[in-house]
Amino acid sequence: MIKTEKISPIAFAAAIMLFILCQCKDGSEHYITLTGNAQGSTYKIVTLLPDGIGEDSLAAMVTDLLGEMDRTFSLHYDKSIISAINRNEDARLNTHFKEVFLISQEVSYNSGGLFDITVAPLVRAMGFGPGSFREIDTTAVDSLLKFVGYEKVALVEGRIVKSDSRVELDMNSVAKGYSVDVVSELFDSLGIESYLIEIGGEVRTTGSYIDRPWRVGIDAPRDGNIVPGQELLAVVEMYDDALATSGNYRNYFVIDGVRYSHTIDPVSGMPAHNRLLSATIVTGDCARADAWATACMVAGPESAKELILENGLEAVLVYSGRDDDVEVWISDGIRERVRLISD
């Protein structure tokens, strides 16, 4: 049975952020922590060291791999593969780009187009990509929509083919999750049996933390709650799982008193506007979790529930209820692994 629960009547207006709860206990001295910058954000990795590999060597492997992700997916790097594609150059695609493209098209199709990597012109126009344009011109949005739609781009014989040269791609809503998966695959290949990898709030775990599950705290989506772990909404137990979240907490701007979320509705061309405050998706890989979290934010709470059930996902949805209540919906498959924290 799927339950909907209410927590204290606070006017939340934010997205879920993730905070890793790794409490020190006997055996924790065998774990190392790696931190750094990646994908325009930060990363934190808690892991056992594999036999024969030192901490510095492992850190160098992670740094090299994440650098490759930036050279593939970063819109802020002129020489990245995605930047070349957006300039209509004959870019040579690597395996990472092809995999993320196919995952993106899969989620686009299964979500009815609510997730779409061709929103790049709209993202830039809203000021969320490279550039600083912050005006929303509905006429301009209408014209840009002509070049938005996942069916307008395809992977053909190892090349990206567009229906119009003005179609551009933005993979930010899936690339962080995919980067988590790639680091996870590296660790698996090294025989590491216990780790937690987090990049920009997207998480993947394997094994357990000593003698208990990994525990990931979900920050309460409230204005002013900017310090991870300061105010938690829930704690999720994780084993061999991937978890990603999307919402409207940090990445937004205000024009004439109206807050605009960074999540763009590919159908209307405007920032998504509905009662869903945040969506956390738990599934087998972080790339799909990342993409589906974005799709749910566009869909709104009721449609998001349908998408989750239809596509075999698990989720924690936080949305505005009546009388300024905040309601939390938890899918049945992870209900026993989620502990809500009330005021």
Secondary structure as GFF3:
##gff-version 3
##sequence-region A 1 343
A	DSSP	beta_strand	3	7	.	.	.	ID=ss1
A	DSSP	beta_strand	18	21	.	.	.	ID=ss2
A	DSSP	three_ten_helix	28	30	.	.	.	ID=ss3
A	DSSP	beta_strand	31	38	.	.	.	ID=ss4
A	DSSP	beta_strand	41	48	.	.	.	ID=ss5
A	DSSP	alpha_helix	55	73	.	.	.	ID=ss6
A	DSSP	alpha_helix	81	86	.	.	.	ID=ss7
A	DSSP	alpha_helix	95	110	.	.	.	ID=ss8
A	DSSP	alpha_helix	120	126	.	.	.	ID=ss9
A	DSSP	alpha_helix	138	144	.	.	.	ID=ss10
A	DSSP	three_ten_helix	145	147	.	.	.	ID=ss11
A	DSSP	three_ten_helix	150	152	.	.	.	ID=ss12
A	DSSP	beta_strand	153	156	.	.	.	ID=ss13
A	DSSP	beta_strand	159	162	.	.	.	ID=ss14
A	DSSP	alpha_helix	172	189	.	.	.	ID=ss15
A	DSSP	beta_strand	195	199	.	.	.	ID=ss16
A	DSSP	beta_strand	202	206	.	.	.	ID=ss17
A	DSSP	beta_strand	214	219	.	.	.	ID=ss18
A	DSSP	beta_strand	232	238	.	.	.	ID=ss19
A	DSSP	beta_strand	242	247	.	.	.	ID=ss20
A	DSSP	beta_strand	252	255	.	.	.	ID=ss21
A	DSSP	beta_strand	258	261	.	.	.	ID=ss22
A	DSSP	beta_strand	276	283	.	.	.	ID=ss23
A	DSSP	alpha_helix	286	299	.	.	.	ID=ss24
A	DSSP	alpha_helix	301	310	.	.	.	ID=ss25
A	DSSP	beta_strand	314	320	.	.	.	ID=ss26
A	DSSP	three_ten_helix	322	324	.	.	.	ID=ss27
A	DSSP	beta_strand	326	330	.	.	.	ID=ss28
A	DSSP	three_ten_helix	332	337	.	.	.	ID=ss29
A	DSSP	beta_strand	338	340	.	.	.	ID=ss30
###
